[in-house]
Amino acid sequence: MSFLSASGGTIMTRRFVPAAAVVALTAMAATALTSAREPVSVLRIGTSGTLIPVGKNKQEATALATLQNFIKMETGLNNEIARAKDWQDLTEKMANKDLHLGVFQGHEFAWAKERYAALKPLALAVNVYRYPIAYVVTRKSDPATDFGGLQGHSLAIALIGSGYLRLFVDHECQSLGKKAEELFSGITIAENVEDALDNAVDGNVQAVAADRAGLEAYKRRKPGRFNQLKLIAHSKPFPPPVIAHFNSSLDAGTLQRFRDGLLNASQKESGQTLLTLFHLTKFEAVPTDFDRVLADTRETYPPPAKGGK
């Protein structure tokens, strides 16, 4: 795969509780759970930003309408989708039960999970690879051999994945004691990854930040031009976008129907349309190594202070 092949005892004691106490505690827990998870008539979903990587309102409106129809078919519920101010606002609204579900960028969920232990992932939104990786590339003829060598270069950041791509770029710049705007001569957002990479090959832009899926698609479509690029830096795996909830937000039946609808989306025509509009290939169940990826992300990219994005 050329330069795209980047790489990742408990002691218990038993205490006996009287049977009557166990029965009483179980009954209390069941009563509390039932009252906390009454069925809802309108499913309220929040997002930490735009749900699709395009700047055209009409396209986003179409995607949102498709998502709402899909949810209606899978759960039988009418639903509302609202954009929160940021990931912190979204988490607080979910914790206050103003929202039943939230859609986070992966690194945002890592930050939110640290502050709210009860926040749980329901499903992951995946584009080809479960864990995206950020890459920065230049032309092979460019003299730069590391990130510091990009001083004074122009940089294009692909719109798909721009959140974690910019997080990675900013982190690399900070490790050099600079802000991105100080290291690079100019930073632009490229709506089309292929065009951005073509511009790098043609010398119209000097560096491009893109994800693994975008680079591999370019390699398949234009192998000769791809071979004119070289890797400058890459990130550790990031968590993908996450659909999340709090335990007390929804009754178990609604939660299960919603999860099943997401996980089976690629098997249905309506689901395939949904995935295409949101630039995804599938939704996945939460894997066993997810907490480790969240922890690695928080360690490398600490959450901003409250009030920061």
Secondary structure, 3 states (H helix, E strand, C coil): CHHHCCCCCCCCCCCCCCHHHHHHHHHHHHHHHHHHCCCCCEEEEEECCCCCCCCCHHHHHHHHHHHHHHHHHHHCCEEEEEECCCHHHHHHHHHCCCCCEEEECHHHHHHHHHHCCCEEEEEEEECCCCCCCEEEEEECCCCCCCHHHHCCCEEEEECCCHHHHHHHHHHHHHHCCCCHHHHCCEEEEECCHHHHHHHHHCCCCCEEEEEHHHHHHHHHHCHHHHCCEEEEEECCCCCCCEEEEECCCCCHHHHHHHHHHHHCHHHCHHHHHHHHHCCCCEEECCCCCHHHHHHHHHHHCCCCCCCCC
